[in-house]
Amino acid sequence: MKPYKKMSVEELREEHAKLLGMYDEAKKKGLKLDMSRGKPGKEQLELSMGMMDALTNVELTCEQGVDCRNYGVLEGINEAKRLLSAMIECPIENIIIYGNSSLNVMYDTISRSMTHGVMGSTPWMKLDKIKFLCPAPGYDRHFAITEFFGIEMITVPMTSKGPDMDIVERLVSEDASIKGIWCVPKYSNPQGITYSDDTVRRFARLKPAAKDFRIFWDNAYGIHHLYEDDQDYLIEILAECEKAGNPDMVYKFCSTSKVTFPGSGIAAIASSEGNLKYIRKQMSIQTIGYDKINQLRHTRFFKNFDGMVEHMKKHAAILRPKFEAVLNMLEEELGELDIATWTKPKGGYFIALDTMDGCARKVVAMCKDAGVIMTNAGATFPYGIDPKDTNIRIAPTFPSTEELIEACKIFILCVKLVSVEKLLDK
């Protein structure tokens, strides 16, 4: 089909009338479809049901000799530390197991920095100004945490290799009020980008003006590959920081939320011994120990990291057809129209689509009116403001394949309709 931008005004009007008729028919269907959040689908949740029997009629004592039904083992049982340290490729001594949510660990880490500082530094709440760098498009819940604490957010553009490191290096070296940066380094939310080796090494070699600057490295999708034979590779940030003489500069977060059961997984932080010393002090006040039974349940179910890898192949078998269905539809329906671009991730949970300037919010609103709920346009930017109003996050994981295809038809129709109206300046 001829690209919309090359159509005459009359051709655009004819296309608009056709699309508007299709949209009116779609609204009459009374659909209720949801592509707003990156949740595992029911079929994925079924993969972990064996965990429910993993502790039946077995010994509940961990390697440290503690009964997991009782108090104790503040930092997590060795079995769980070994499993998650393998998952995020760091030494077991650099990891602490928390509760069920990595988002909660990140919130705690910001909160602790606000009230008690970082390794003896002035508590952030006592400083006149605190700033955070926010690569965007990015994870809306990261931005929500910093906004909640009143931290000023500075948008850093994402490139195909990760955040624009020229901007990151310049800002952190010049401004001591910049205390951190959010990162989703592998199969990023929402674009599915994996940071290049050079990007990771430049992070490790940063020379921040603030001694209490920290990289918040949320490796949420580290093992969430879609293809067994075509995977992105991410070099390990803790080792790179150690080599660069910046061992304390990074906090690394992970969880099994999209591996087993969201809300019932296990989460962890990995960092230097210096950072962990301060974290342990806070933890010893906050809790006597997190859910060791759940930690034991995970380790007995997977047995080792190889078991987790095999488990993730089952996830991929469910998700791959969904991602491919969306990407094929986008290519078939929008590929020749020159009105949108989109990412083609090899893993993770999202596809990011960019519309023509000034169209994303209207596309999402029209989808909603037709019964398809998308993530709010702008959510992938700090303060919910996409300056170009172009980015839309597509979450293919939760709906059934049939629902997903139906939702994509509506979404693509809305992209076309809003684009034609933009070109006609309606």
C-alpha positions as CSV (number, residue, x, y, z in Angstrom):
1,M,0.0,0.0,0.0
2,K,1.2,3.5,-0.7
3,P,2.7,5.3,2.3
4,Y,0.3,7.7,3.9
5,K,2.6,10.6,3.6
6,K,2.7,10.2,-0.2
7,M,-1.1,10.1,-0.6
8,S,-3.0,13.0,-2.0
9,V,-5.5,14.8,0.2
10,E,-8.3,13.1,-1.6
11,E,-6.8,9.7,-1.1
12,L,-6.3,10.4,2.6
13,R,-9.9,11.4,2.9
14,E,-11.1,8.2,1.3
15,E,-8.8,6.2,3.6
16,H,-10.1,8.1,6.6
17,A,-13.7,7.3,5.7
18,K,-12.9,3.6,5.3
19,L,-11.0,3.4,8.6
20,L,-13.6,5.4,10.5
21,G,-16.3,3.0,9.3
22,M,-14.2,0.0,10.5
23,Y,-13.6,1.7,13.8
24,D,-17.3,2.3,14.4
25,E,-18.0,-1.4,13.7
26,A,-15.3,-2.4,16.1
27,K,-16.8,-0.3,18.9
28,K,-20.1,-2.1,18.4
29,K,-18.5,-5.4,19.4
30,G,-18.3,-4.4,23.1
31,L,-14.8,-5.8,23.5
32,K,-13.0,-5.9,26.9
33,L,-9.4,-6.7,26.2
34,D,-6.3,-5.7,28.3
35,M,-2.8,-5.2,27.0
36,S,-1.9,-2.7,29.7
37,R,0.5,-4.6,32.0
38,G,3.3,-7.1,31.5
39,K,1.8,-9.9,33.5
40,P,2.3,-13.6,32.8
41,G,-0.6,-15.4,31.3
42,K,-2.4,-18.2,33.0
43,E,-0.6,-20.8,30.9
44,Q,2.7,-19.5,32.2
45,L,1.5,-19.6,35.8
46,E,0.6,-23.3,35.4
47,L,4.3,-24.0,34.7
48,S,5.2,-23.5,38.4
49,M,2.3,-25.4,40.0
50,G,4.8,-28.2,40.9
51,M,6.2,-25.8,43.6
52,M,3.1,-26.4,45.6
53,D,4.2,-30.0,46.2
54,A,8.0,-29.2,46.5
55,L,7.9,-29.2,50.3
56,T,5.5,-32.1,50.9
57,N,6.9,-34.8,53.3
58,V,10.5,-33.4,53.1
59,E,13.0,-32.0,55.6
60,L,12.6,-28.2,56.0
61,T,16.0,-27.5,57.4
62,C,18.3,-25.4,55.2
63,E,22.1,-25.8,54.6
64,Q,22.8,-23.5,57.5
65,G,21.0,-26.0,59.8
66,V,18.1,-23.7,60.6
67,D,14.5,-24.9,60.5
68,C,12.9,-22.8,57.7
69,R,9.7,-22.7,59.7
70,N,11.3,-20.6,62.4
71,Y,13.1,-17.3,62.8
72,G,16.6,-16.6,61.5
73,V,18.9,-16.4,58.5
74,L,18.5,-12.7,57.9
75,E,20.2,-12.6,54.4
76,G,18.5,-15.7,53.0
77,I,19.3,-19.3,52.9
78,N,22.4,-20.4,51.0
79,E,20.4,-22.5,48.6
80,A,18.4,-19.4,47.5
81,K,21.5,-17.2,47.4
82,R,23.2,-19.7,45.2
83,L,20.3,-20.0,42.8
84,L,19.8,-16.3,42.3
85,S,23.5,-15.5,42.2
86,A,23.7,-17.9,39.3
87,M,20.7,-16.2,37.7
88,I,22.3,-12.7,37.8
89,E,25.9,-13.9,37.4
90,C,27.5,-12.7,40.6
91,P,29.3,-14.3,43.6
92,I,27.1,-15.7,46.3
93,E,28.8,-13.5,48.9
94,N,27.6,-10.4,47.1
95,I,23.9,-11.2,47.3
96,I,21.1,-10.8,49.9
97,I,17.7,-12.4,49.5
98,Y,14.7,-10.3,50.4
99,G,11.0,-11.0,50.2
100,N,8.9,-11.5,47.1
101,S,9.4,-8.2,45.2
102,S,12.4,-6.5,43.6
103,L,10.3,-3.3,43.3
104,N,10.0,-3.4,47.1
105,V,13.8,-3.8,47.4
106,M,14.3,-0.8,45.1
107,Y,11.8,1.3,47.1
108,D,13.6,0.3,50.4
109,T,17.0,1.3,48.9
110,I,15.8,4.7,47.9
111,S,14.0,5.1,51.3
112,R,17.1,4.1,53.2
113,S,19.2,6.6,51.2
114,M,16.7,9.4,51.9
115,T,16.6,8.8,55.7
116,H,20.1,7.5,56.5
117,G,22.3,8.3,53.5
118,V,24.6,6.0,51.5
119,M,27.6,4.5,53.4
120,G,27.8,7.3,55.8
121,S,26.9,10.2,53.4
122,T,24.4,12.9,54.3
123,P,20.9,11.6,54.2
124,W,19.4,12.7,50.9
125,M,16.3,14.2,52.6
126,K,18.7,16.8,54.3
127,L,20.0,18.0,51.0
128,D,18.6,21.0,49.1
129,K,18.2,19.1,45.8
130,I,18.3,15.5,44.8
131,K,18.2,14.4,41.2
132,F,18.0,11.0,39.3
133,L,18.7,10.2,35.7
134,C,15.9,8.3,34.0
135,P,16.6,6.7,30.6
136,A,13.4,6.9,28.6
137,P,11.4,5.2,27.4
138,G,11.7,3.3,30.6
139,Y,9.9,1.6,33.5
140,D,7.0,3.6,34.9
141,R,7.3,2.1,38.3
142,H,10.9,3.2,38.6
143,F,9.9,6.7,37.9
144,A,7.0,6.5,40.4
145,I,9.4,5.7,43.2
146,T,11.6,8.7,42.6
147,E,8.6,11.0,42.1
148,F,7.1,9.7,45.3
149,F,10.2,10.8,47.3
150,G,10.3,14.2,45.6
151,I,13.4,13.4,43.7
152,E,13.8,15.5,40.5
153,M,14.0,13.3,37.4
154,I,16.1,14.1,34.4
155,T,15.3,12.3,31.1
156,V,18.1,10.6,29.3
157,P,17.4,9.4,25.7
158,M,17.7,5.7,25.0
159,T,19.7,4.5,22.0
160,S,19.9,1.1,20.4
161,K,22.8,0.4,22.7
162,G,21.3,1.7,26.0
163,P,21.2,5.2,27.5
164,D,23.0,8.0,25.7
165,M,26.3,7.6,27.6
166,D,27.7,10.9,26.5
167,I,24.9,12.7,28.3
168,V,25.1,10.3,31.3
169,E,28.9,10.9,31.7
170,R,28.6,14.6,31.4
171,L,25.7,15.0,33.8
172,V,27.0,12.8,36.6
173,S,30.5,14.3,36.4
174,E,29.2,17.9,36.6
175,D,26.3,17.8,39.1
176,A,26.8,16.4,42.7
177,S,23.0,16.5,43.3
178,I,22.6,13.7,40.8
179,K,22.5,10.6,43.1
180,G,21.5,7.8,40.8
181,I,20.2,6.4,37.5
182,W,17.6,3.8,36.8
183,C,18.6,1.0,34.4
184,V,16.9,-2.0,32.9
185,P,20.0,-3.3,31.1
186,K,18.7,-6.5,29.4
187,Y,15.6,-6.7,27.3
188,S,14.6,-3.2,28.6
189,N,11.1,-2.2,29.5
190,P,9.6,-1.2,27.1
191,Q,11.9,-1.4,24.1
192,G,13.6,-4.8,24.7
193,I,17.1,-3.2,24.3
194,T,20.1,-4.9,25.8
195,Y,23.0,-2.6,26.8
196,S,26.1,-3.0,24.7
197,D,29.5,-4.1,26.2
198,D,30.8,-0.6,25.7
199,T,27.7,0.9,27.5
200,V,28.2,-1.3,30.5
201,R,31.9,-0.5,30.7
202,R,31.2,3.2,30.4
203,F,28.8,2.9,33.3
204,A,31.5,1.1,35.4
205,R,34.0,3.9,34.6
206,L,31.7,6.8,35.5
207,K,33.3,9.5,37.6
208,P,30.4,11.0,39.4
209,A,30.7,14.3,41.3
210,A,28.6,12.7,44.1
211,K,30.4,10.1,46.2
212,D,27.0,8.6,47.0
213,F,25.9,8.2,43.4
214,R,24.6,4.7,42.7
215,I,23.5,2.8,39.5
216,F,20.2,1.1,40.1
217,W,20.6,-1.9,37.9
218,D,17.3,-3.7,37.6
219,N,18.1,-6.9,35.8
220,A,14.4,-7.9,35.6
221,Y,14.6,-9.9,32.4
222,G,18.1,-11.4,32.5
223,I,16.9,-14.9,31.7
224,H,13.7,-14.1,29.8
225,H,14.8,-15.1,26.3
226,L,12.4,-15.7,23.5
227,Y,14.8,-17.8,21.4
228,E,17.2,-20.5,22.5
229,D,19.6,-20.0,19.6
230,D,19.4,-16.2,19.3
231,Q,19.9,-14.4,22.7
232,D,21.3,-11.1,23.8
233,Y,24.3,-11.1,26.0
234,L,24.9,-8.6,28.9
235,I,28.3,-8.3,30.5
236,E,28.3,-8.4,34.3
237,I,28.2,-4.9,35.9
238,L,29.6,-5.7,39.4
239,A,32.8,-7.3,38.0
240,E,33.2,-4.3,35.6
241,C,32.8,-1.8,38.4
242,E,35.4,-3.8,40.5
243,K,37.9,-3.7,37.6
244,A,37.3,0.1,37.1
245,G,37.9,0.8,40.7
246,N,34.3,1.6,41.5
247,P,33.1,-1.4,43.4
248,D,30.5,0.4,45.5
249,M,28.8,2.2,42.6
250,V,26.1,-0.3,41.7
251,Y,23.0,-1.9,43.2
252,K,21.8,-4.9,41.2
253,F,18.3,-6.1,41.6
254,C,16.4,-9.3,40.5
255,S,13.5,-11.5,41.3
256,T,11.6,-14.6,40.2
257,S,8.4,-12.7,39.8
258,K,8.0,-13.6,36.1
259,V,9.8,-16.9,36.5
260,T,7.4,-18.5,39.0
261,F,4.5,-16.6,40.6
262,P,4.4,-12.8,40.6
263,G,3.7,-11.7,44.2
264,S,5.0,-15.0,45.5
265,G,8.6,-15.1,44.1
266,I,11.9,-14.4,45.8
267,A,13.9,-11.2,45.2
268,A,17.5,-10.1,45.8
269,I,20.0,-7.3,45.8
270,A,23.6,-7.8,44.8
271,S,26.3,-5.3,45.5
272,S,29.7,-4.7,47.1
273,E,30.6,-5.8,50.6
274,G,30.7,-2.1,51.6
275,N,27.1,-1.5,50.4
276,L,25.9,-4.7,51.9
277,K,27.2,-3.8,55.3
278,Y,24.9,-0.8,55.5
279,I,22.0,-2.8,54.0
280,R,22.4,-5.5,56.6
281,K,22.2,-2.9,59.4
282,Q,18.9,-1.6,58.2
283,M,17.6,-5.1,57.6
284,S,18.4,-6.2,61.1
285,I,16.0,-3.5,62.3
286,Q,13.4,-4.1,59.7
287,T,13.0,-7.9,59.9
288,I,14.3,-11.0,61.6
289,G,14.2,-12.8,58.3
290,Y,12.2,-13.1,55.1
291,D,10.1,-16.1,54.0
292,K,12.6,-19.0,54.1
293,I,9.9,-21.5,53.4
294,N,9.3,-19.8,50.0
295,Q,13.0,-19.6,49.4
296,L,13.3,-23.4,50.1
297,R,10.3,-24.1,47.9
298,H,12.0,-22.4,45.0
299,T,15.3,-24.1,45.4
300,R,13.7,-27.6,45.9
301,F,11.5,-27.0,42.8
302,F,14.4,-25.9,40.5
303,K,17.1,-27.9,42.2
304,N,19.8,-25.7,40.5
305,F,20.1,-23.0,37.9
306,D,20.0,-25.5,35.1
307,G,16.5,-26.4,36.2
308,M,15.6,-22.7,36.0
309,V,17.0,-22.4,32.5
310,E,14.9,-25.4,31.4
311,H,11.9,-23.8,33.1
312,M,12.4,-20.6,31.1
313,K,12.4,-22.5,27.9
314,K,8.9,-23.5,28.6
315,H,8.0,-19.8,29.2
316,A,9.6,-18.9,25.9
317,A,7.6,-21.6,24.1
318,I,4.4,-19.9,25.3
319,L,5.5,-16.3,24.7
320,R,7.3,-16.6,21.4
321,P,4.2,-17.2,19.3
322,K,2.5,-14.2,20.9
323,F,5.4,-11.8,20.2
324,E,5.7,-13.1,16.7
325,A,2.0,-12.7,16.1
326,V,2.1,-9.0,17.1
327,L,5.3,-8.3,15.1
328,N,3.9,-10.0,12.0
329,M,0.7,-8.1,12.2
330,L,2.5,-4.8,12.7
331,E,4.7,-5.6,9.7
332,E,1.9,-6.7,7.4
333,E,-0.5,-3.8,8.3
334,L,1.9,-0.9,9.0
335,G,5.2,-1.9,7.4
336,E,4.7,0.1,4.2
337,L,2.7,3.0,5.5
338,D,5.6,5.0,7.1
339,I,3.6,6.1,10.1
340,A,5.2,4.0,12.9
341,T,8.3,2.2,14.0
342,W,8.6,-0.6,16.5
343,T,11.2,-2.7,18.3
344,K,11.8,-6.4,17.6
345,P,13.0,-7.8,21.0
346,K,14.7,-11.1,21.5
347,G,13.4,-11.3,25.1
348,G,11.6,-9.6,27.9
349,Y,8.0,-8.7,28.1
350,F,7.3,-5.7,25.8
351,I,7.3,-4.3,22.4
352,A,7.7,-0.5,22.0
353,L,6.0,1.3,19.1
354,D,6.5,4.9,18.2
355,T,3.8,6.7,16.3
356,M,4.1,9.9,14.4
357,D,4.7,12.9,16.6
358,G,1.6,13.9,18.7
359,C,-0.4,10.8,18.1
360,A,0.3,8.3,20.9
361,R,-2.2,9.7,23.5
362,K,-5.0,9.8,20.9
363,V,-4.2,6.2,19.7
364,V,-4.5,4.9,23.3
365,A,-7.7,6.8,24.0
366,M,-9.3,5.5,20.8
367,C,-8.3,1.9,21.7
368,K,-9.9,2.4,25.1
369,D,-13.1,3.6,23.5
370,A,-13.1,0.4,21.4
371,G,-12.6,-1.8,24.4
372,V,-8.8,-2.3,24.3
373,I,-6.8,-1.1,27.3
374,M,-3.2,-0.1,26.7
375,T,-0.6,1.3,29.0
376,N,-1.1,5.1,29.3
377,A,0.8,7.0,26.6
378,G,3.5,8.9,28.4
379,A,3.9,6.3,31.2
380,T,7.3,5.3,29.9
381,F,8.7,8.8,30.6
382,P,9.3,10.7,33.9
383,Y,6.2,12.4,35.2
384,G,4.1,10.6,32.5
385,I,5.1,13.2,29.9
386,D,6.4,12.0,26.5
387,P,7.6,15.2,25.0
388,K,6.9,14.0,21.4
389,D,3.8,12.0,22.4
390,T,5.0,9.0,20.3
391,N,5.8,6.0,22.5
392,I,3.3,3.2,23.2
393,R,4.1,0.1,25.2
394,I,2.6,-3.1,23.9
395,A,2.3,-6.0,26.4
396,P,1.6,-9.3,24.6
397,T,2.0,-11.7,27.5
398,F,-1.2,-11.7,29.5
399,P,-4.0,-12.1,26.9
400,S,-4.7,-15.4,25.2
401,T,-3.4,-15.6,21.6
402,E,-7.0,-15.1,20.3
403,E,-7.6,-12.1,22.5
404,L,-4.1,-10.7,21.6
405,I,-4.8,-10.9,17.8
406,E,-8.2,-9.2,18.3
407,A,-6.6,-6.5,20.4
408,C,-3.9,-5.9,17.9
409,K,-6.4,-5.5,15.1
410,I,-8.0,-2.7,17.0
411,F,-4.7,-1.1,18.0
412,I,-3.4,-1.1,14.4
413,L,-6.7,0.3,13.2
414,C,-6.4,3.2,15.7
415,V,-2.8,3.9,14.7
416,K,-3.9,4.1,11.1
417,L,-6.9,6.3,11.8
418,V,-5.0,8.7,14.1
419,S,-2.1,9.0,11.6
420,V,-4.5,9.9,8.7
421,E,-6.2,12.5,10.9
422,K,-2.8,13.9,11.8
423,L,-1.9,14.2,8.1
424,L,-5.2,15.8,7.3
425,D,-4.7,18.0,10.4
426,K,-8.1,17.0,11.7
